[in-house]
Amino acid sequence: MIFYEFLKFIIMIGKLVITAIILGGGAFLLLSDSFEEYIGPYASATATDIENLKNDPAVQGKINQVIEVIYEKFISLKLLLSDFF
């Protein structure tokens, strides 16, 4: 019984730590004047990577292949469900 109460206490402390991290991160984002300086390089690098991926024919082919597979699975699921109704 004491061990169970100890585990509950540890879990409560863990939840408090996670809450403090989330609130601290939110306060940083809202109150920091240097947020744009902090996030700017990462955002521009990500935008550049996305543009490069969009223009790569190999990536486009893989995306189209994934969409086709999803469509085929959806059609097979639809046919399977139509048998029951």
Helices and strands as residue ranges (DSSP letters): H 2-31, H 35-54, H 57-84
